[in-house]
């Protein structure tokens, strides 16, 4: 079972008109995540370097938001100044963090600097002090602590990301139920399917010459293909099976495969413990087009809590919202809230050696005067260009 692209809105983003700019302020991290895309090579960037990147993305990317990433963004000694600079550019700032350094006082400093939001990456395969070996249910305690701190200082509801492996795939519905329980504190979840560059059965080349990759890229893996082959549609189907009212409404396809879903985004409308329904493609099209018309940019993150009962107005253009509104009227004395659900499928190496990337990738970053995909940045940092992967069976046939 897969979604029908005719029922989804293809995000209108492009390389030069995209809501997100990705800025990595450091490549140092204080924990280890399986499949991490980044190695430590240069340490913390200077504030001047980061400011240059932000201004480049503002000019050439037309961003609405800067995703501040790493490494671990919160260990940068000038992270507050970085947020302040982004805020003074009239751009939203969203920090991606593992949460290890989070305190209420730290969050208050970031809020005063103008931070728009924060998302935490928590999953059971991380090597995290005091939490290593815990499953996703046990890690709900950690997620709760982080969500409570964000709510206490008055920042917008936190987001939570989870890399999806075979081991934690069954827990996805538990994460969403926990988010529903924490409505007002948690705004949604992002599920990123695990990918790695295979070491067996694949040869790597630079400018047509063989190169020994070895362990020079942190995302090299000897995992079996089935362990790195979970698709966004697998996650979509599992959520749909557990929450029938869930619908995805927007997507990005791949650069090589016409049938791939690299990003699948949905927004569920809930009241109490009931899922009333989901925004449909017409709602997503309407809000993107109107935001661009009124503010000049497309968007991903809203300031504040985002639409709740006011989202029912989208029923004027969206039959999905109309159905959700009629469900709401059965018991209208409830507070309506929204829950975003994003699913991301990382790059795929195809059988013929092509790499299926995210079309109009939102997580593009700055490198030496150009825009590159952040998930493959280490190839540029270590080799100056992308590495070409050719499966041996394909090379033998040639």
C-alpha positions as CSV (number, residue, x, y, z in Angstrom):
1,X,0.0,0.0,0.0
2,X,1.4,3.4,-1.1
3,X,-0.1,6.9,-1.3
4,X,-1.5,8.1,-4.6
5,X,0.5,11.1,-5.8
6,X,-2.7,12.5,-7.2
7,X,-4.0,12.9,-3.6
8,X,-0.8,14.8,-2.5
9,X,0.4,18.3,-3.1
10,X,3.9,18.4,-4.6
11,X,5.7,21.1,-2.6
12,X,6.5,24.0,-4.9
13,X,10.0,24.5,-3.6
14,X,13.1,24.8,-5.7
15,X,16.9,25.3,-5.3
16,X,16.5,29.1,-5.3
17,X,13.1,29.4,-3.6
18,X,13.0,27.0,-0.7
19,X,11.8,27.6,2.9
20,X,14.8,26.0,4.6
21,X,18.5,26.9,4.8
22,X,20.7,24.4,6.5
23,X,23.6,25.8,8.6
24,X,26.0,23.5,10.4
25,X,27.7,25.5,13.1
26,X,30.0,22.7,14.3
27,X,30.9,19.2,13.4
28,X,31.6,18.2,17.0
29,X,29.0,16.1,18.8
30,X,28.7,14.9,22.4
31,X,27.0,11.6,21.6
32,X,27.1,9.0,18.7
33,X,24.2,8.2,16.4
34,X,24.2,5.2,14.1
35,X,24.4,6.3,10.5
36,X,25.4,9.9,11.3
37,X,26.3,11.9,8.2
38,X,29.0,14.0,9.8
39,X,32.6,13.4,11.0
40,X,34.6,15.8,13.1
41,X,37.1,17.6,10.7
42,X,37.1,21.3,11.5
43,X,35.3,21.8,14.8
44,X,33.3,25.0,15.5
45,X,32.9,27.5,12.7
46,X,33.5,31.1,13.6
47,X,30.6,33.5,14.0
48,X,31.7,35.4,10.9
49,X,31.7,32.2,8.8
50,X,28.2,31.3,10.0
51,X,26.9,34.8,9.3
52,X,28.3,34.6,5.8
53,X,26.4,31.3,5.3
54,X,23.2,32.8,6.6
55,X,23.4,35.8,4.3
56,X,24.3,33.6,1.3
57,X,21.2,31.4,2.0
58,X,19.0,34.5,2.5
59,X,20.1,35.9,-0.9
60,X,20.3,32.7,-3.0
61,X,17.8,30.4,-1.3
62,X,15.0,32.9,-0.3
63,X,14.7,31.1,3.0
64,X,12.0,31.5,5.6
65,X,13.9,29.4,8.2
66,X,17.4,28.5,9.1
67,X,17.9,25.0,10.5
68,X,20.8,25.3,12.9
69,X,22.5,21.9,13.0
70,X,25.8,20.1,13.5
71,X,27.3,18.1,15.0
72,X,25.5,19.2,18.1
73,X,24.5,22.8,17.7
74,X,24.1,23.6,21.4
75,X,27.8,23.0,22.1
76,X,28.8,26.0,19.9
77,X,30.1,28.7,22.3
78,X,28.3,31.4,20.4
79,X,25.0,29.7,19.7
80,X,23.0,32.5,21.3
81,X,24.7,35.1,19.2
82,X,24.0,32.9,16.1
83,X,20.3,32.8,16.9
84,X,20.3,36.6,17.5
85,X,21.9,37.2,14.1
86,X,19.4,35.1,12.3
87,X,16.5,36.8,14.1
88,X,17.9,40.2,13.1
89,X,17.8,39.1,9.4
90,X,14.0,38.6,9.8
91,X,14.4,34.8,9.4
92,X,13.0,32.1,11.7
93,X,15.5,29.9,13.5
94,X,15.1,26.3,14.4
95,X,17.7,24.3,16.3
96,X,18.2,20.6,15.8
97,X,19.7,19.1,18.9
98,X,20.2,15.8,20.8
99,X,19.2,17.6,24.0
100,X,22.2,16.7,26.1
101,X,23.0,20.3,27.0
102,X,19.5,21.6,27.4
103,X,18.6,23.4,30.6
104,X,15.8,25.9,31.2
105,X,18.2,28.8,31.7
106,X,19.9,27.9,28.3
107,X,16.5,27.8,26.6
108,X,15.5,31.2,28.1
109,X,18.7,32.7,26.7
110,X,17.8,31.3,23.3
111,X,14.3,32.5,23.5
112,X,15.4,36.0,24.3
113,X,17.7,35.8,21.3
114,X,14.6,35.1,19.1
115,X,14.7,31.3,18.7
116,X,11.6,30.2,16.8
117,X,11.7,26.5,17.7
118,X,13.7,23.5,18.6
119,X,13.6,19.8,17.6
120,X,15.2,16.9,19.4
121,X,16.7,13.8,17.9
122,X,16.1,10.9,20.2
123,X,16.2,7.2,19.3
124,X,17.2,3.9,20.9
125,X,20.3,3.3,18.8
126,X,22.1,6.4,20.0
127,X,25.0,6.0,22.4
128,X,23.7,8.5,25.0
129,X,25.1,8.6,28.5
130,X,22.6,7.0,31.0
131,X,20.2,6.1,28.2
132,X,22.1,3.7,26.0
133,X,20.3,0.4,25.5
134,X,16.9,1.8,26.4
135,X,14.0,1.2,24.0
136,X,11.7,3.8,22.6
137,X,9.1,3.3,25.3
138,X,11.8,3.8,28.0
139,X,13.1,6.9,26.2
140,X,9.7,8.6,26.5
141,X,10.9,9.7,29.9
142,X,13.8,11.6,28.3
143,X,11.5,13.0,25.7
144,X,9.1,14.1,28.4
145,X,11.9,15.9,30.3
146,X,12.9,17.8,27.2
147,X,9.3,18.7,26.2
148,X,8.6,19.9,29.7
149,X,11.6,22.3,29.7
150,X,10.7,23.8,26.4
151,X,7.1,24.3,27.5
152,X,8.2,25.8,30.9
153,X,10.2,28.6,29.2
154,X,7.3,29.4,26.7
155,X,8.9,28.4,23.5
156,X,6.7,26.9,20.8
157,X,6.0,23.2,21.2
158,X,9.0,21.0,20.7
159,X,9.5,18.7,17.7
160,X,11.0,15.2,18.0
161,X,12.9,13.3,15.4
162,X,13.6,9.6,15.3
163,X,15.8,7.6,12.8
164,X,13.8,4.6,11.8
165,X,15.6,1.2,11.9
166,X,14.1,-2.3,11.8
167,X,14.6,-2.4,15.6
168,X,12.5,0.6,16.4
169,X,10.0,0.6,13.5
170,X,7.3,-1.1,15.6
171,X,7.4,1.8,18.2
172,X,6.3,4.6,15.8
173,X,2.6,4.4,16.9
174,X,3.8,4.7,20.5
175,X,5.6,7.9,19.7
176,X,2.6,9.4,18.1
177,X,0.3,8.5,21.0
178,X,2.8,10.1,23.4
179,X,2.7,13.3,21.3
180,X,-1.1,13.3,21.5
181,X,-0.9,12.9,25.3
182,X,1.5,15.9,25.3
183,X,-0.6,18.2,23.1
184,X,0.5,21.8,23.6
185,X,4.0,20.7,24.6
186,X,4.9,18.7,21.5
187,X,4.1,19.8,18.0
188,X,4.9,16.7,16.0
189,X,7.4,14.1,14.9
190,X,9.8,13.5,12.0
191,X,10.7,10.0,11.1
192,X,13.9,9.6,9.0
193,X,14.5,6.2,7.5
194,X,18.0,4.9,8.1
195,X,20.3,4.8,5.1
196,X,24.0,4.0,4.8
197,X,26.6,3.7,2.0
198,X,27.2,0.0,1.4
199,X,30.7,-1.4,1.7
200,X,30.0,-4.8,0.2
201,X,29.2,-5.3,-3.5
202,X,29.8,-1.7,-4.4
203,X,32.9,0.0,-5.9
204,X,33.6,3.8,-5.4
205,X,35.1,6.2,-7.9
206,X,36.4,9.7,-8.1
207,X,36.7,11.2,-11.6
208,X,36.5,7.7,-13.0
209,X,39.3,6.4,-10.9
210,X,38.8,3.7,-8.2
211,X,39.0,5.1,-4.6
212,X,39.2,3.1,-1.4
213,X,36.5,4.7,0.8
214,X,37.2,2.5,3.8
215,X,35.8,4.2,6.9
216,X,36.5,7.7,5.6
217,X,32.7,8.5,5.5
218,X,30.8,7.9,8.8
219,X,27.8,6.6,6.9
220,X,29.6,3.7,5.4
221,X,28.0,0.5,6.6
222,X,28.1,-3.3,6.2
223,X,24.5,-3.7,7.2
224,X,22.4,-6.0,5.1
225,X,20.4,-4.2,2.3
226,X,17.1,-5.0,4.1
227,X,18.3,-3.2,7.1
228,X,18.9,0.0,5.2
229,X,15.9,-0.4,2.9
230,X,13.0,0.9,5.0
231,X,11.0,3.3,2.8
232,X,8.9,6.3,3.6
233,X,5.9,4.5,2.4
234,X,6.5,1.7,4.9
235,X,6.3,4.3,7.7
236,X,3.3,5.9,6.1
237,X,1.5,2.5,5.9
238,X,2.3,1.6,9.5
239,X,1.0,4.9,10.8
240,X,-2.1,4.6,8.6
241,X,-2.7,1.1,9.9
242,X,-2.7,2.4,13.5
243,X,-4.4,5.8,12.9
244,X,-6.8,5.4,10.0
245,X,-7.7,9.1,10.0
246,X,-4.1,10.0,9.2
247,X,-3.4,11.2,5.7
248,X,-0.3,12.7,4.2
249,X,-1.0,15.8,2.2
250,X,2.4,17.0,0.7
251,X,5.4,15.4,-0.8
252,X,8.7,15.7,-2.5
253,X,9.7,13.1,-5.1
254,X,13.2,11.8,-6.0
255,X,15.7,13.1,-8.5
256,X,15.9,9.7,-10.3
257,X,12.9,7.5,-9.4
258,X,9.5,8.7,-10.6
259,X,7.7,6.6,-7.9
260,X,9.8,7.6,-4.8
261,X,8.4,9.6,-1.9
262,X,11.4,11.4,-0.4
263,X,9.3,13.6,1.9
264,X,5.8,12.8,3.0
265,X,4.2,15.4,5.3
266,X,0.9,15.4,7.0
267,X,-0.9,17.5,9.6
268,X,-3.5,15.8,11.8
269,X,-6.3,17.7,13.5
270,X,-7.1,16.3,17.0
271,X,-9.5,17.0,19.8
272,X,-8.7,15.3,23.1
273,X,-7.6,11.7,22.3
274,X,-9.5,11.7,19.0
275,X,-8.0,12.2,15.6
276,X,-10.6,14.1,13.7
277,X,-8.8,13.9,10.4
278,X,-6.0,15.4,8.4
279,X,-5.4,18.4,6.2
280,X,-5.6,17.5,2.5
281,X,-3.6,18.6,-0.5
282,X,-5.8,21.6,-1.1
283,X,-5.1,23.0,2.4
284,X,-1.3,22.5,1.9
285,X,-1.5,24.2,-1.5
286,X,-3.5,27.1,-0.1
287,X,-1.3,27.9,2.9
288,X,2.0,27.6,0.8
289,X,0.7,29.8,-2.0
290,X,-0.8,32.4,0.4
291,X,2.4,32.5,2.5
292,X,4.4,33.1,-0.6
293,X,2.0,35.7,-1.8
294,X,1.9,37.6,1.5
295,X,5.4,37.2,2.8
296,X,7.5,36.3,-0.2
297,X,8.6,32.8,1.0
298,X,7.3,29.3,1.3
299,X,7.4,27.9,4.9
300,X,7.7,24.9,7.0
301,X,7.7,26.2,10.6
302,X,5.1,28.5,12.1
303,X,5.7,31.0,14.9
304,X,3.7,30.0,17.9
305,X,1.4,27.0,18.2
306,X,0.2,27.1,14.6
307,X,-3.4,26.6,13.5
308,X,-5.9,24.8,15.7
309,X,-9.7,25.3,15.4
310,X,-9.0,28.1,12.8
311,X,-7.8,25.3,10.5
312,X,-11.4,24.4,10.0
313,X,-11.7,27.5,7.8
314,X,-9.6,25.5,5.3
315,X,-12.7,23.4,4.8
316,X,-13.8,26.0,2.3
317,X,-11.2,24.4,-0.1
318,X,-10.5,21.0,1.4
319,X,-13.0,18.1,1.7
320,X,-10.7,16.4,4.2
321,X,-11.0,19.3,6.6
322,X,-14.8,19.4,6.1
323,X,-15.0,15.7,7.2
324,X,-12.9,16.5,10.3
325,X,-15.1,19.4,11.2
326,X,-18.3,17.3,11.1
327,X,-16.6,14.8,13.5
328,X,-15.7,17.7,15.8
329,X,-19.3,18.9,15.9
330,X,-20.3,15.6,17.6
331,X,-18.6,17.0,20.7
332,X,-17.7,20.7,20.0
333,X,-16.7,21.5,23.6
334,X,-13.1,20.4,23.1
335,X,-9.9,22.2,22.3
336,X,-8.6,21.4,18.8
337,X,-4.9,21.0,18.3
338,X,-2.7,19.9,15.4
339,X,0.0,17.3,15.1
340,X,2.5,17.3,12.3
341,X,3.9,14.1,11.0
342,X,6.9,14.2,8.6
343,X,8.5,11.2,7.0
344,X,11.9,11.5,5.2
345,X,13.6,8.9,3.1
346,X,17.3,9.5,2.8
347,X,19.3,9.0,-0.5
348,X,19.0,5.6,-2.2
349,X,21.6,3.9,-4.3
350,X,19.8,2.4,-7.2
351,X,20.8,-0.9,-8.9
352,X,22.5,0.9,-11.8
353,X,24.6,3.2,-9.6
354,X,22.5,6.3,-9.7
355,X,21.6,8.0,-6.4
356,X,18.0,9.0,-5.9
357,X,18.2,12.3,-3.9
358,X,15.4,14.5,-2.6
359,X,14.0,16.6,-5.5
360,X,14.2,20.3,-4.4
361,X,15.9,19.2,-1.2
362,X,15.1,21.4,1.8
363,X,18.3,20.6,3.6
364,X,20.7,22.2,1.2
365,X,23.7,23.9,2.8
366,X,26.6,26.2,1.9
367,X,30.0,24.9,0.9
368,X,32.8,26.9,-0.6
369,X,30.5,29.3,-2.4
370,X,27.9,26.9,-3.6
371,X,24.9,25.0,-2.5
372,X,25.2,21.2,-1.8
373,X,23.1,18.5,-0.2
374,X,23.9,18.4,3.5
375,X,23.5,14.7,3.8
376,X,26.5,14.3,1.4
377,X,28.6,17.2,2.6
378,X,31.4,15.0,3.9
379,X,32.1,13.8,0.4
380,X,32.8,17.4,-0.6
381,X,34.7,18.1,2.6
382,X,37.0,15.1,2.2
383,X,37.2,14.6,-1.6
384,X,36.1,18.0,-3.0
385,X,33.3,16.4,-5.0
386,X,30.7,13.6,-4.8
387,X,31.8,10.0,-4.9
388,X,30.3,7.8,-7.6
389,X,29.1,4.4,-6.4
390,X,28.8,1.5,-8.9
391,X,27.3,-1.8,-7.8
392,X,29.7,-4.6,-8.9
393,X,27.0,-6.5,-10.7
394,X,26.3,-3.4,-12.8
395,X,30.0,-2.9,-13.6
396,X,30.4,-6.6,-14.5
397,X,27.5,-6.3,-16.9
398,X,29.1,-3.3,-18.6
